[in-house]
């Protein structure tokens, strides 16, 4: 506490009005600064639930794709399980290109039956994320997903025997909060056909 002696001999105790106003002003400026930083941080961060859901969607779609066969021939080809090159396919028309063969879809026969079939596959919003039967998944209508598949060498494994899969999921909050997962699928023995 501050003590000052006045001309008439009385002592003044406490703080002056000017000191009080300066204190309030400084504290107010500090609080406004902290709140504005918190506001910017909150706006820039993704909703954790949206991000977790987008990550779960990406993980399940990537796993679904990686579990598909990766054969030299389309799995519908009679020689798909035994062909050791594209020359071993029963017909050259069934050599598996990037992208689905005519009429194949994820939801109805004829179904996607090879990793290659998922190239350029998308689940637009709306209707959003659907399960393998084509049914909309409740609560995921605002999400969208896209898949790309590319032949990329992986170390000593040539590009023709290695596919790089990228799954991108966009939550309802927009492209700034995209979740992107990537993985490889290599051609290895046995090349089982389901």
Long-range contacts (C-beta under 8 A, 24 or more apart in sequence): 46-171, 46-173, 46-176, 46-177, 47-171, 47-173, 50-171, 50-172, 50-173, 50-177, 51-171, 51-177, 51-179, 53-140, 53-143, 53-171, 54-143, 54-169, 54-170, 54-171, 54-177, 54-178, 54-179, 55-169, 55-179, 55-181, 57-129, 57-140, 57-143, 57-145, 57-169, 57-179, 58-145, 58-167, 58-168, 58-169, 58-179, 58-180, 58-181, 59-181, 61-145, 61-147, 61-167, 61-169, 62-165, 62-167, 62-181, 62-182, 62-183, 64-132, 65-115, 65-118, 65-147, 65-149, 65-165, 65-167, 65-185, 66-115, 66-165, 66-183, 66-185, 68-112, 68-113, 68-114, 68-115, 68-117, 68-118, 68-185, 69-113, 69-114, 69-115, 69-191, 69-192, 69-193, 69-194, 70-114, 70-115, 70-116, 70-163, 70-185, 70-186, 70-187, 70-191, 71-96, 71-114, 71-187, 71-191, 71-193, 72-96, 72-187, 72-191, 74-101, 74-113, 74-114, 75-113, 75-114, 75-193, 75-194, 76-101, 76-110, 76-113, 80-191, 80-193, 81-190, 81-191, 81-192, 81-193, 98-149, 98-150, 98-151, 106-132, 106-134, 107-132, 107-133, 107-134, 108-134, 113-194, 115-149, 115-163, 115-165, 115-185, 116-149, 116-163, 118-147, 118-149, 118-165, 119-147, 119-148, 119-149, 119-150, 120-146, 120-147, 120-148, 121-146, 121-147, 122-146, 122-147, 125-170, 125-172, 142-171, 142-172, 143-169, 143-170, 143-171, 143-172, 144-169, 144-170, 145-169, 145-170, 152-184, 154-184, 154-186, 157-186, 161-186, 161-187, 162-186, 162-187
